[in-house]
Amino acid sequence: MHLPSLAVAMLIMLAGSLYPLLFTRADARVDHGLAMALFMAMSAGFVRGVGFIPAAPLWRWLFSGWACLLALLVAATLKFLH
């Protein structure tokens, strides 16, 4: 298990479920780029967090802790730009 990735995934899942306005802009429209980045971070976090490491190099990188961190940084950048 990789607890930091799993914690990030759980936090995104709970925050998005309890406060869906997290995925919206100031004008109450959905920010699809932000949602995509957060869902990518959540997916990578869950896959890596439960300890699964894919065999293929591309999938291994897409579902790594580093990919989770990169997606979180993209989401933070998009959130603060709007």
N, CA, C and O atoms as a Maestro MAE file, in Angstrom:
{
 s_m_m2io_version
 :::
 2.0.0
}

f_m_ct {
 s_m_title
 :::
 protein
 m_atom[328] {
  # First column is atom index #
  i_m_mmod_type
  r_m_x_coord
  r_m_y_coord
  r_m_z_coord
  i_m_residue_number
  s_m_chain_name
  s_m_pdb_residue_name
  s_m_pdb_atom_name
  i_m_atomic_number
  :::
  1 25 0.844 -1.191 0.000 1 A "MET " " N  " 7
  2 3 0.000 0.000 0.000 1 A "MET " " CA " 6
  3 2 0.883 1.246 0.000 1 A "MET " " C  " 6
  4 15 1.975 1.267 0.568 1 A "MET " " O  " 8
  5 25 0.379 2.252 -0.642 2 A "HIS " " N  " 7
  6 3 1.063 3.548 -0.669 2 A "HIS " " CA " 6
  7 2 0.097 4.550 -0.044 2 A "HIS " " C  " 6
  8 15 -0.773 5.097 -0.723 2 A "HIS " " O  " 8
  9 25 0.257 4.780 1.237 3 A "LEU " " N  " 7
  10 3 -0.731 5.555 1.996 3 A "LEU " " CA " 6
  11 2 -0.902 7.008 1.543 3 A "LEU " " C  " 6
  12 15 -2.033 7.494 1.575 3 A "LEU " " O  " 8
  13 25 0.139 7.735 1.124 4 A "PRO " " N  " 7
  14 3 -0.098 9.109 0.664 4 A "PRO " " CA " 6
  15 2 -1.016 9.174 -0.568 4 A "PRO " " C  " 6
  16 15 -1.890 10.036 -0.647 4 A "PRO " " O  " 8
  17 25 -0.813 8.267 -1.518 5 A "SER " " N  " 7
  18 3 -1.659 8.256 -2.715 5 A "SER " " CA " 6
  19 2 -3.098 7.868 -2.358 5 A "SER " " C  " 6
  20 15 -4.054 8.453 -2.868 5 A "SER " " O  " 8
  21 25 -3.233 6.890 -1.491 6 A "LEU " " N  " 7
  22 3 -4.567 6.467 -1.080 6 A "LEU " " CA " 6
  23 2 -5.277 7.581 -0.314 6 A "LEU " " C  " 6
  24 15 -6.480 7.777 -0.481 6 A "LEU " " O  " 8
  25 25 -4.548 8.305 0.517 7 A "ALA " " N  " 7
  26 3 -5.146 9.414 1.272 7 A "ALA " " CA " 6
  27 2 -5.609 10.530 0.337 7 A "ALA " " C  " 6
  28 15 -6.674 11.111 0.542 7 A "ALA " " O  " 8
  29 25 -4.816 10.827 -0.680 8 A "VAL " " N  " 7
  30 3 -5.209 11.859 -1.655 8 A "VAL " " CA " 6
  31 2 -6.469 11.427 -2.383 8 A "VAL " " C  " 6
  32 15 -7.395 12.221 -2.549 8 A "VAL " " O  " 8
  33 25 -6.511 10.177 -2.817 9 A "ALA " " N  " 7
  34 3 -7.684 9.679 -3.536 9 A "ALA " " CA " 6
  35 2 -8.939 9.733 -2.664 9 A "ALA " " C  " 6
  36 15 -10.004 10.149 -3.121 9 A "ALA " " O  " 8
  37 25 -8.805 9.313 -1.414 10 A "MET " " N  " 7
  38 3 -9.956 9.346 -0.503 10 A "MET " " CA " 6
  39 2 -10.407 10.780 -0.234 10 A "MET " " C  " 6
  40 15 -11.605 11.051 -0.157 10 A "MET " " O  " 8
  41 25 -9.459 11.689 -0.092 11 A "LEU " " N  " 7
  42 3 -9.791 13.089 0.156 11 A "LEU " " CA " 6
  43 2 -10.531 13.702 -1.032 11 A "LEU " " C  " 6
  44 15 -11.522 14.410 -0.846 11 A "LEU " " O  " 8
  45 25 -10.062 13.439 -2.242 12 A "ILE " " N  " 7
  46 3 -10.747 13.955 -3.439 12 A "ILE " " CA " 6
  47 2 -12.146 13.355 -3.548 12 A "ILE " " C  " 6
  48 15 -13.104 14.061 -3.862 12 A "ILE " " O  " 8
  49 25 -12.261 12.056 -3.288 13 A "MET " " N  " 7
  50 3 -13.558 11.391 -3.364 13 A "MET " " CA " 6
  51 2 -14.541 11.986 -2.356 13 A "MET " " C  " 6
  52 15 -15.679 12.295 -2.709 13 A "MET " " O  " 8
  53 25 -14.112 12.145 -1.119 14 A "LEU " " N  " 7
  54 3 -14.998 12.677 -0.090 14 A "LEU " " CA " 6
  55 2 -15.328 14.152 -0.317 14 A "LEU " " C  " 6
  56 15 -16.480 14.561 -0.167 14 A "LEU " " O  " 8
  57 25 -14.328 14.943 -0.675 15 A "ALA " " N  " 7
  58 3 -14.562 16.370 -0.907 15 A "ALA " " CA " 6
  59 2 -15.505 16.585 -2.090 15 A "ALA " " C  " 6
  60 15 -16.400 17.427 -2.025 15 A "ALA " " O  " 8
  61 25 -15.309 15.832 -3.162 16 A "GLY " " N  " 7
  62 3 -16.182 15.959 -4.324 16 A "GLY " " CA " 6
  63 2 -17.600 15.483 -4.056 16 A "GLY " " C  " 6
  64 15 -18.558 16.008 -4.624 16 A "GLY " " O  " 8
  65 25 -17.731 14.486 -3.187 17 A "SER " " N  " 7
  66 3 -19.066 13.982 -2.845 17 A "SER " " CA " 6
  67 2 -19.798 14.926 -1.901 17 A "SER " " C  " 6
  68 15 -20.999 15.149 -2.051 17 A "SER " " O  " 8
  69 25 -19.079 15.479 -0.932 18 A "LEU " " N  " 7
  70 3 -19.706 16.354 0.050 18 A "LEU " " CA " 6
  71 2 -19.871 17.790 -0.452 18 A "LEU " " C  " 6
  72 15 -20.786 18.496 -0.026 18 A "LEU " " O  " 8
  73 25 -18.998 18.217 -1.344 19 A "TYR " " N  " 7
  74 3 -19.038 19.586 -1.839 19 A "TYR " " CA " 6
  75 2 -18.825 19.596 -3.353 19 A "TYR " " C  " 6
  76 15 -17.729 19.912 -3.816 19 A "TYR " " O  " 8
  77 25 -19.856 19.256 -4.131 20 A "PRO " " N  " 7
  78 3 -19.702 19.166 -5.587 20 A "PRO " " CA " 6
  79 2 -19.376 20.501 -6.256 20 A "PRO " " C  " 6
  80 15 -18.922 20.519 -7.400 20 A "PRO " " O  " 8
  81 25 -19.600 21.615 -5.560 21 A "LEU " " N  " 7
  82 3 -19.261 22.917 -6.141 21 A "LEU " " CA " 6
  83 2 -17.751 23.095 -6.270 21 A "LEU " " C  " 6
  84 15 -17.285 24.079 -6.845 21 A "LEU " " O  " 8
  85 25 -16.986 22.139 -5.735 22 A "LEU " " N  " 7
  86 3 -15.532 22.151 -5.893 22 A "LEU " " CA " 6
  87 2 -15.145 22.119 -7.374 22 A "LEU " " C  " 6
  88 15 -14.098 22.642 -7.758 22 A "LEU " " O  " 8
  89 25 -15.989 21.507 -8.195 23 A "PHE " " N  " 7
  90 3 -15.692 21.331 -9.614 23 A "PHE " " CA " 6
  91 2 -16.249 22.444 -10.491 23 A "PHE " " C  " 6
  92 15 -16.273 22.308 -11.714 23 A "PHE " " O  " 8
  93 25 -16.694 23.534 -9.893 24 A "THR " " N  " 7
  94 3 -17.293 24.615 -10.676 24 A "THR " " CA " 6
  95 2 -16.428 25.865 -10.650 24 A "THR " " C  " 6
  96 15 -15.539 26.027 -9.814 24 A "THR " " O  " 8
  97 25 -16.728 26.737 -11.599 25 A "ARG " " N  " 7
  98 3 -16.067 28.041 -11.663 25 A "ARG " " CA " 6
  99 2 -16.871 29.036 -10.828 25 A "ARG " " C  " 6
  100 15 -17.876 28.678 -10.214 25 A "ARG " " O  " 8
  101 25 -16.420 30.273 -10.813 26 A "ALA " " N  " 7
  102 3 -17.115 31.312 -10.043 26 A "ALA " " CA " 6
  103 2 -18.507 31.589 -10.607 26 A "ALA " " C  " 6
  104 15 -19.403 31.993 -9.866 26 A "ALA " " O  " 8
  105 25 -18.700 31.376 -11.920 27 A "ASP " " N  " 7
  106 3 -20.012 31.624 -12.530 27 A "ASP " " CA " 6
  107 2 -20.925 30.393 -12.462 27 A "ASP " " C  " 6
  108 15 -21.939 30.341 -13.159 27 A "ASP " " O  " 8
  109 25 -20.577 29.412 -11.638 28 A "ALA " " N  " 7
  110 3 -21.374 28.207 -11.373 28 A "ALA " " CA " 6
  111 2 -21.441 27.248 -12.559 28 A "ALA " " C  " 6
  112 15 -22.307 26.375 -12.599 28 A "ALA " " O  " 8
  113 25 -20.539 27.401 -13.522 29 A "ARG " " N  " 7
  114 3 -20.449 26.435 -14.620 29 A "ARG " " CA " 6
  115 2 -19.374 25.414 -14.268 29 A "ARG " " C  " 6
  116 15 -18.421 25.713 -13.549 29 A "ARG " " O  " 8
  117 25 -19.546 24.218 -14.785 30 A "VAL " " N  " 7
  118 3 -18.592 23.149 -14.493 30 A "VAL " " CA " 6
  119 2 -17.258 23.439 -15.173 30 A "VAL " " C  " 6
  120 15 -17.216 23.804 -16.348 30 A "VAL " " O  " 8
  121 25 -16.187 23.276 -14.437 31 A "ASP " " N  " 7
  122 3 -14.836 23.420 -14.966 31 A "ASP " " CA " 6
  123 2 -14.340 22.020 -15.328 31 A "ASP " " C  " 6
  124 15 -13.839 21.289 -14.474 31 A "ASP " " O  " 8
  125 25 -14.484 21.658 -16.593 32 A "HIS " " N  " 7
  126 3 -14.169 20.303 -17.028 32 A "HIS " " CA " 6
  127 2 -12.680 19.985 -16.917 32 A "HIS " " C  " 6
  128 15 -12.318 18.847 -16.620 32 A "HIS " " O  " 8
  129 25 -11.824 20.956 -17.147 33 A "GLY " " N  " 7
  130 3 -10.390 20.726 -17.010 33 A "GLY " " CA " 6
  131 2 -10.009 20.403 -15.574 33 A "GLY " " C  " 6
  132 15 -9.221 19.491 -15.325 33 A "GLY " " O  " 8
  133 25 -10.567 21.147 -14.636 34 A "LEU " " N  " 7
  134 3 -10.320 20.903 -13.220 34 A "LEU " " CA " 6
  135 2 -10.845 19.534 -12.804 34 A "LEU " " C  " 6
  136 15 -10.165 18.786 -12.101 34 A "LEU " " O  " 8
  137 25 -12.056 19.214 -13.243 35 A "ALA " " N  " 7
  138 3 -12.643 17.918 -12.904 35 A "ALA " " CA " 6
  139 2 -11.796 16.779 -13.464 35 A "ALA " " C  " 6
  140 15 -11.573 15.779 -12.783 35 A "ALA " " O  " 8
  141 25 -11.322 16.927 -14.708 36 A "MET " " N  " 7
  142 3 -10.507 15.884 -15.318 36 A "MET " " CA " 6
  143 2 -9.200 15.697 -14.545 36 A "MET " " C  " 6
  144 15 -8.779 14.565 -14.308 36 A "MET " " O  " 8
  145 25 -8.562 16.792 -14.155 37 A "ALA " " N  " 7
  146 3 -7.307 16.692 -13.410 37 A "ALA " " CA " 6
  147 2 -7.529 16.048 -12.037 37 A "ALA " " C  " 6
  148 15 -6.737 15.208 -11.610 37 A "ALA " " O  " 8
  149 25 -8.596 16.437 -11.355 38 A "LEU " " N  " 7
  150 3 -8.878 15.845 -10.045 38 A "LEU " " CA " 6
  151 2 -9.247 14.366 -10.159 38 A "LEU " " C  " 6
  152 15 -8.835 13.559 -9.326 38 A "LEU " " O  " 8
  153 25 -10.017 14.008 -11.179 39 A "PHE " " N  " 7
  154 3 -10.388 12.601 -11.345 39 A "PHE " " CA " 6
  155 2 -9.188 11.753 -11.762 39 A "PHE " " C  " 6
  156 15 -9.106 10.577 -11.407 39 A "PHE " " O  " 8
  157 25 -8.260 12.343 -12.511 40 A "MET " " N  " 7
  158 3 -7.031 11.614 -12.853 40 A "MET " " CA " 6
  159 2 -6.198 11.381 -11.590 40 A "MET " " C  " 6
  160 15 -5.668 10.291 -11.374 40 A "MET " " O  " 8
  161 25 -6.091 12.423 -10.761 41 A "ALA " " N  " 7
  162 3 -5.359 12.278 -9.502 41 A "ALA " " CA " 6
  163 2 -6.022 11.228 -8.611 41 A "ALA " " C  " 6
  164 15 -5.338 10.425 -7.975 41 A "ALA " " O  " 8
  165 25 -7.346 11.237 -8.568 42 A "MET " " N  " 7
  166 3 -8.063 10.268 -7.747 42 A "MET " " CA " 6
  167 2 -7.861 8.847 -8.278 42 A "MET " " C  " 6
  168 15 -7.641 7.920 -7.498 42 A "MET " " O  " 8
  169 25 -7.934 8.674 -9.588 43 A "SER " " N  " 7
  170 3 -7.746 7.340 -10.173 43 A "SER " " CA " 6
  171 2 -6.344 6.817 -9.914 43 A "SER " " C  " 6
  172 15 -6.166 5.678 -9.481 43 A "SER " " O  " 8
  173 25 -5.347 7.654 -10.183 44 A "ALA " " N  " 7
  174 3 -3.963 7.237 -9.950 44 A "ALA " " CA " 6
  175 2 -3.739 6.962 -8.466 44 A "ALA " " C  " 6
  176 15 -3.028 6.025 -8.102 44 A "ALA " " O  " 8
  177 25 -4.341 7.776 -7.619 45 A "GLY " " N  " 7
  178 3 -4.196 7.584 -6.179 45 A "GLY " " CA " 6
  179 2 -4.783 6.280 -5.700 45 A "GLY " " C  " 6
  180 15 -4.183 5.600 -4.867 45 A "GLY " " O  " 8
  181 25 -5.951 5.914 -6.213 46 A "PHE " " N  " 7
  182 3 -6.557 4.651 -5.802 46 A "PHE " " CA " 6
  183 2 -5.759 3.452 -6.307 46 A "PHE " " C  " 6
  184 15 -5.512 2.507 -5.559 46 A "PHE " " O  " 8
  185 25 -5.357 3.492 -7.578 47 A "VAL " " N  " 7
  186 3 -4.620 2.353 -8.137 47 A "VAL " " CA " 6
  187 2 -3.302 2.159 -7.400 47 A "VAL " " C  " 6
  188 15 -2.984 1.048 -6.975 47 A "VAL " " O  " 8
  189 25 -2.537 3.229 -7.248 48 A "ARG " " N  " 7
  190 3 -1.244 3.120 -6.561 48 A "ARG " " CA " 6
  191 2 -1.433 2.923 -5.057 48 A "ARG " " C  " 6
  192 15 -0.650 2.231 -4.406 48 A "ARG " " O  " 8
  193 25 -2.474 3.538 -4.523 49 A "GLY " " N  " 7
  194 3 -2.700 3.483 -3.086 49 A "GLY " " CA " 6
  195 2 -3.017 2.104 -2.559 49 A "GLY " " C  " 6
  196 15 -2.631 1.768 -1.439 49 A "GLY " " O  " 8
  197 25 -3.714 1.292 -3.345 50 A "VAL " " N  " 7
  198 3 -4.018 -0.066 -2.887 50 A "VAL " " CA " 6
  199 2 -2.871 -1.028 -3.149 50 A "VAL " " C  " 6
  200 15 -2.934 -2.198 -2.771 50 A "VAL " " O  " 8
  201 25 -1.813 -0.529 -3.802 51 A "GLY " " N  " 7
  202 3 -0.623 -1.350 -3.981 51 A "GLY " " CA " 6
  203 2 -0.487 -2.010 -5.332 51 A "GLY " " C  " 6
  204 15 0.444 -2.788 -5.541 51 A "GLY " " O  " 8
  205 25 -1.391 -1.722 -6.264 52 A "PHE " " N  " 7
  206 3 -1.297 -2.327 -7.596 52 A "PHE " " CA " 6
  207 2 -0.310 -1.537 -8.445 52 A "PHE " " C  " 6
  208 15 -0.405 -0.312 -8.529 52 A "PHE " " O  " 8
  209 25 0.627 -2.223 -9.069 53 A "ILE " " N  " 7
  210 3 1.590 -1.598 -9.973 53 A "ILE " " CA " 6
  211 2 1.487 -2.320 -11.310 53 A "ILE " " C  " 6
  212 15 1.885 -3.480 -11.410 53 A "ILE " " O  " 8
  213 25 0.957 -1.654 -12.350 54 A "PRO " " N  " 7
  214 3 0.802 -2.302 -13.653 54 A "PRO " " CA " 6
  215 2 2.146 -2.730 -14.241 54 A "PRO " " C  " 6
  216 15 3.188 -2.169 -13.904 54 A "PRO " " O  " 8
  217 25 2.110 -3.725 -15.119 55 A "ALA " " N  " 7
  218 3 3.329 -4.248 -15.726 55 A "ALA " " CA " 6
  219 2 3.814 -3.388 -16.886 55 A "ALA " " C  " 6
  220 15 5.019 -3.185 -17.039 55 A "ALA " " O  " 8
  221 25 2.900 -2.882 -17.701 56 A "ALA " " N  " 7
  222 3 3.278 -2.083 -18.869 56 A "ALA " " CA " 6
  223 2 3.807 -0.721 -18.422 56 A "ALA " " C  " 6
  224 15 3.226 -0.100 -17.532 56 A "ALA " " O  " 8
  225 25 4.884 -0.254 -19.018 57 A "PRO " " N  " 7
  226 3 5.503 1.006 -18.571 57 A "PRO " " CA " 6
  227 2 4.574 2.217 -18.644 57 A "PRO " " C  " 6
  228 15 4.584 3.045 -17.734 57 A "PRO " " O  " 8
  229 25 3.781 2.338 -19.694 58 A "LEU " " N  " 7
  230 3 2.873 3.488 -19.817 58 A "LEU " " CA " 6
  231 2 1.840 3.485 -18.702 58 A "LEU " " C  " 6
  232 15 1.619 4.512 -18.059 58 A "LEU " " O  " 8
  233 25 1.210 2.351 -18.468 59 A "TRP " " N  " 7
  234 3 0.198 2.261 -17.414 59 A "TRP " " CA " 6
  235 2 0.832 2.426 -16.038 59 A "TRP " " C  " 6
  236 15 0.228 3.006 -15.135 59 A "TRP " " O  " 8
  237 25 2.055 1.914 -15.879 60 A "ARG " " N  " 7
  238 3 2.753 2.067 -14.607 60 A "ARG " " CA " 6
  239 2 2.971 3.538 -14.286 60 A "ARG " " C  " 6
  240 15 2.823 3.956 -13.138 60 A "ARG " " O  " 8
  241 25 3.327 4.332 -15.310 61 A "TRP " " N  " 7
  242 3 3.539 5.754 -15.064 61 A "TRP " " CA " 6
  243 2 2.213 6.482 -14.865 61 A "TRP " " C  " 6
  244 15 2.104 7.336 -13.985 61 A "TRP " " O  " 8
  245 25 1.196 6.150 -15.680 62 A "LEU " " N  " 7
  246 3 -0.089 6.845 -15.561 62 A "LEU " " CA " 6
  247 2 -0.761 6.625 -14.205 62 A "LEU " " C  " 6
  248 15 -1.519 7.475 -13.737 62 A "LEU " " O  " 8
  249 25 -0.483 5.495 -13.585 63 A "PHE " " N  " 7
  250 3 -1.093 5.192 -12.292 63 A "PHE " " CA " 6
  251 2 -0.059 5.164 -11.177 63 A "PHE " " C  " 6
  252 15 -0.146 4.340 -10.266 63 A "PHE " " O  " 8
  253 25 0.916 6.059 -11.245 64 A "SER " " N  " 7
  254 3 1.959 6.139 -10.224 64 A "SER " " CA " 6
  255 2 1.656 7.274 -9.245 64 A "SER " " C  " 6
  256 15 0.765 8.092 -9.472 64 A "SER " " O  " 8
  257 25 2.397 7.301 -8.188 65 A "GLY " " N  " 7
  258 3 2.277 8.401 -7.236 65 A "GLY " " CA " 6
  259 2 2.682 9.730 -7.853 65 A "GLY " " C  " 6
  260 15 2.114 10.771 -7.522 65 A "GLY " " O  " 8
  261 25 3.665 9.696 -8.753 66 A "TRP " " N  " 7
  262 3 4.111 10.922 -9.425 66 A "TRP " " CA " 6
  263 2 3.033 11.473 -10.343 66 A "TRP " " C  " 6
  264 15 2.854 12.688 -10.426 66 A "TRP " " O  " 8
  265 25 2.314 10.596 -11.034 67 A "ALA " " N  " 7
  266 3 1.216 11.047 -11.891 67 A "ALA " " CA " 6
  267 2 0.101 11.657 -11.049 67 A "ALA " " C  " 6
  268 15 -0.526 12.636 -11.453 67 A "ALA " " O  " 8
  269 25 -0.140 11.075 -9.884 68 A "CYS " " N  " 7
  270 3 -1.131 11.622 -8.954 68 A "CYS " " CA " 6
  271 2 -0.732 13.028 -8.522 68 A "CYS " " C  " 6
  272 15 -1.560 13.939 -8.512 68 A "CYS " " O  " 8
  273 25 0.532 13.200 -8.167 69 A "LEU " " N  " 7
  274 3 1.027 14.508 -7.755 69 A "LEU " " CA " 6
  275 2 0.957 15.522 -8.904 69 A "LEU " " C  " 6
  276 15 0.554 16.667 -8.696 69 A "LEU " " O  " 8
  277 25 1.342 15.111 -10.092 70 A "LEU " " N  " 7
  278 3 1.294 15.997 -11.251 70 A "LEU " " CA " 6
  279 2 -0.139 16.437 -11.546 70 A "LEU " " C  " 6
  280 15 -0.382 17.611 -11.823 70 A "LEU " " O  " 8
  281 25 -1.081 15.505 -11.489 71 A "ALA " " N  " 7
  282 3 -2.491 15.848 -11.724 71 A "ALA " " CA " 6
  283 2 -3.004 16.802 -10.645 71 A "ALA " " C  " 6
  284 15 -3.795 17.698 -10.940 71 A "ALA " " O  " 8
  285 25 -2.566 16.620 -9.406 72 A "LEU " " N  " 7
  286 3 -2.956 17.540 -8.334 72 A "LEU " " CA " 6
  287 2 -2.402 18.939 -8.576 72 A "LEU " " C  " 6
  288 15 -3.089 19.932 -8.334 72 A "LEU " " O  " 8
  289 25 -1.171 19.020 -9.051 73 A "LEU " " N  " 7
  290 3 -0.581 20.327 -9.353 73 A "LEU " " CA " 6
  291 2 -1.309 21.010 -10.506 73 A "LEU " " C  " 6
  292 15 -1.519 22.223 -10.475 73 A "LEU " " O  " 8
  293 25 -1.691 20.248 -11.512 74 A "VAL " " N  " 7
  294 3 -2.471 20.802 -12.624 74 A "VAL " " CA " 6
  295 2 -3.822 21.298 -12.119 74 A "VAL " " C  " 6
  296 15 -4.267 22.382 -12.495 74 A "VAL " " O  " 8
  297 25 -4.476 20.507 -11.267 75 A "ALA " " N  " 7
  298 3 -5.774 20.910 -10.716 75 A "ALA " " CA " 6
  299 2 -5.647 22.179 -9.881 75 A "ALA " " C  " 6
  300 15 -6.489 23.071 -9.981 75 A "ALA " " O  " 8
  301 25 -4.608 22.270 -9.061 76 A "ALA " " N  " 7
  302 3 -4.414 23.469 -8.238 76 A "ALA " " CA " 6
  303 2 -4.162 24.688 -9.119 76 A "ALA " " C  " 6
  304 15 -4.681 25.771 -8.848 76 A "ALA " " O  " 8
  305 25 -3.373 24.514 -10.163 77 A "THR " " N  " 7
  306 3 -3.110 25.616 -11.085 77 A "THR " " CA " 6
  307 2 -4.386 26.073 -11.766 77 A "THR " " C  " 6
  308 15 -4.644 27.272 -11.863 77 A "THR " " O  " 8
  309 25 -5.193 25.120 -12.241 78 A "LEU " " N  " 7
  310 3 -6.456 25.482 -12.906 78 A "LEU " " CA " 6
  311 2 -7.416 26.158 -11.944 78 A "LEU " " C  " 6
  312 15 -8.111 27.102 -12.319 78 A "LEU " " O  " 8
  313 25 -7.460 25.684 -10.708 79 A "LYS " " N  " 7
  314 3 -8.384 26.258 -9.716 79 A "LYS " " CA " 6
  315 2 -7.996 27.711 -9.396 79 A "LYS " " C  " 6
  316 15 -8.868 28.571 -9.273 79 A "LYS " " O  " 8
  317 25 -6.708 27.981 -9.263 80 A "PHE " " N  " 7
  318 3 -6.280 29.319 -8.908 80 A "PHE " " CA " 6
  319 2 -6.244 30.273 -10.100 80 A "PHE " " C  " 6
  320 15 -6.203 31.489 -9.913 80 A "PHE " " O  " 8
  321 25 -6.261 29.744 -11.315 81 A "LEU " " N  " 7
  322 3 -6.297 30.601 -12.500 81 A "LEU " " CA " 6
  323 2 -7.700 31.130 -12.784 81 A "LEU " " C  " 6
  324 15 -7.863 32.158 -13.441 81 A "LEU " " O  " 8
  325 25 -8.707 30.423 -12.285 82 A "HIS " " N  " 7
  326 3 -10.094 30.862 -12.556 82 A "HIS " " CA " 6
  327 2 -10.645 31.606 -11.418 82 A "HIS " " C  " 6
  328 15 -11.792 32.049 -11.468 82 A "HIS " " O  " 8
  :::
 }
 m_bond[327] {
  # First column is bond index #
  i_m_from
  i_m_to
  i_m_order
  :::
  1 1 2 1
  2 2 3 1
  3 3 4 2
  4 3 5 1
  5 5 6 1
  6 6 7 1
  7 7 8 2
  8 7 9 1
  9 9 10 1
  10 10 11 1
  11 11 12 2
  12 11 13 1
  13 13 14 1
  14 14 15 1
  15 15 16 2
  16 15 17 1
  17 17 18 1
  18 18 19 1
  19 19 20 2
  20 19 21 1
  21 21 22 1
  22 22 23 1
  23 23 24 2
  24 23 25 1
  25 25 26 1
  26 26 27 1
  27 27 28 2
  28 27 29 1
  29 29 30 1
  30 30 31 1
  31 31 32 2
  32 31 33 1
  33 33 34 1
  34 34 35 1
  35 35 36 2
  36 35 37 1
  37 37 38 1
  38 38 39 1
  39 39 40 2
  40 39 41 1
  41 41 42 1
  42 42 43 1
  43 43 44 2
  44 43 45 1
  45 45 46 1
  46 46 47 1
  47 47 48 2
  48 47 49 1
  49 49 50 1
  50 50 51 1
  51 51 52 2
  52 51 53 1
  53 53 54 1
  54 54 55 1
  55 55 56 2
  56 55 57 1
  57 57 58 1
  58 58 59 1
  59 59 60 2
  60 59 61 1
  61 61 62 1
  62 62 63 1
  63 63 64 2
  64 63 65 1
  65 65 66 1
  66 66 67 1
  67 67 68 2
  68 67 69 1
  69 69 70 1
  70 70 71 1
  71 71 72 2
  72 71 73 1
  73 73 74 1
  74 74 75 1
  75 75 76 2
  76 75 77 1
  77 77 78 1
  78 78 79 1
  79 79 80 2
  80 79 81 1
  81 81 82 1
  82 82 83 1
  83 83 84 2
  84 83 85 1
  85 85 86 1
  86 86 87 1
  87 87 88 2
  88 87 89 1
  89 89 90 1
  90 90 91 1
  91 91 92 2
  92 91 93 1
  93 93 94 1
  94 94 95 1
  95 95 96 2
  96 95 97 1
  97 97 98 1
  98 98 99 1
  99 99 100 2
  100 99 101 1
  101 101 102 1
  102 102 103 1
  103 103 104 2
  104 103 105 1
  105 105 106 1
  106 106 107 1
  107 107 108 2
  108 107 109 1
  109 109 110 1
  110 110 111 1
  111 111 112 2
  112 111 113 1
  113 113 114 1
  114 114 115 1
  115 115 116 2
  116 115 117 1
  117 117 118 1
  118 118 119 1
  119 119 120 2
  120 119 121 1
  121 121 122 1
  122 122 123 1
  123 123 124 2
  124 123 125 1
  125 125 126 1
  126 126 127 1
  127 127 128 2
  128 127 129 1
  129 129 130 1
  130 130 131 1
  131 131 132 2
  132 131 133 1
  133 133 134 1
  134 134 135 1
  135 135 136 2
  136 135 137 1
  137 137 138 1
  138 138 139 1
  139 139 140 2
  140 139 141 1
  141 141 142 1
  142 142 143 1
  143 143 144 2
  144 143 145 1
  145 145 146 1
  146 146 147 1
  147 147 148 2
  148 147 149 1
  149 149 150 1
  150 150 151 1
  151 151 152 2
  152 151 153 1
  153 153 154 1
  154 154 155 1
  155 155 156 2
  156 155 157 1
  157 157 158 1
  158 158 159 1
  159 159 160 2
  160 159 161 1
  161 161 162 1
  162 162 163 1
  163 163 164 2
  164 163 165 1
  165 165 166 1
  166 166 167 1
  167 167 168 2
  168 167 169 1
  169 169 170 1
  170 170 171 1
  171 171 172 2
  172 171 173 1
  173 173 174 1
  174 174 175 1
  175 175 176 2
  176 175 177 1
  177 177 178 1
  178 178 179 1
  179 179 180 2
  180 179 181 1
  181 181 182 1
  182 182 183 1
  183 183 184 2
  184 183 185 1
  185 185 186 1
  186 186 187 1
  187 187 188 2
  188 187 189 1
  189 189 190 1
  190 190 191 1
  191 191 192 2
  192 191 193 1
  193 193 194 1
  194 194 195 1
  195 195 196 2
  196 195 197 1
  197 197 198 1
  198 198 199 1
  199 199 200 2
  200 199 201 1
  201 201 202 1
  202 202 203 1
  203 203 204 2
  204 203 205 1
  205 205 206 1
  206 206 207 1
  207 207 208 2
  208 207 209 1
  209 209 210 1
  210 210 211 1
  211 211 212 2
  212 211 213 1
  213 213 214 1
  214 214 215 1
  215 215 216 2
  216 215 217 1
  217 217 218 1
  218 218 219 1
  219 219 220 2
  220 219 221 1
  221 221 222 1
  222 222 223 1
  223 223 224 2
  224 223 225 1
  225 225 226 1
  226 226 227 1
  227 227 228 2
  228 227 229 1
  229 229 230 1
  230 230 231 1
  231 231 232 2
  232 231 233 1
  233 233 234 1
  234 234 235 1
  235 235 236 2
  236 235 237 1
  237 237 238 1
  238 238 239 1
  239 239 240 2
  240 239 241 1
  241 241 242 1
  242 242 243 1
  243 243 244 2
  244 243 245 1
  245 245 246 1
  246 246 247 1
  247 247 248 2
  248 247 249 1
  249 249 250 1
  250 250 251 1
  251 251 252 2
  252 251 253 1
  253 253 254 1
  254 254 255 1
  255 255 256 2
  256 255 257 1
  257 257 258 1
  258 258 259 1
  259 259 260 2
  260 259 261 1
  261 261 262 1
  262 262 263 1
  263 263 264 2
  264 263 265 1
  265 265 266 1
  266 266 267 1
  267 267 268 2
  268 267 269 1
  269 269 270 1
  270 270 271 1
  271 271 272 2
  272 271 273 1
  273 273 274 1
  274 274 275 1
  275 275 276 2
  276 275 277 1
  277 277 278 1
  278 278 279 1
  279 279 280 2
  280 279 281 1
  281 281 282 1
  282 282 283 1
  283 283 284 2
  284 283 285 1
  285 285 286 1
  286 286 287 1
  287 287 288 2
  288 287 289 1
  289 289 290 1
  290 290 291 1
  291 291 292 2
  292 291 293 1
  293 293 294 1
  294 294 295 1
  295 295 296 2
  296 295 297 1
  297 297 298 1
  298 298 299 1
  299 299 300 2
  300 299 301 1
  301 301 302 1
  302 302 303 1
  303 303 304 2
  304 303 305 1
  305 305 306 1
  306 306 307 1
  307 307 308 2
  308 307 309 1
  309 309 310 1
  310 310 311 1
  311 311 312 2
  312 311 313 1
  313 313 314 1
  314 314 315 1
  315 315 316 2
  316 315 317 1
  317 317 318 1
  318 318 319 1
  319 319 320 2
  320 319 321 1
  321 321 322 1
  322 322 323 1
  323 323 324 2
  324 323 325 1
  325 325 326 1
  326 326 327 1
  327 327 328 2
  :::
 }
}
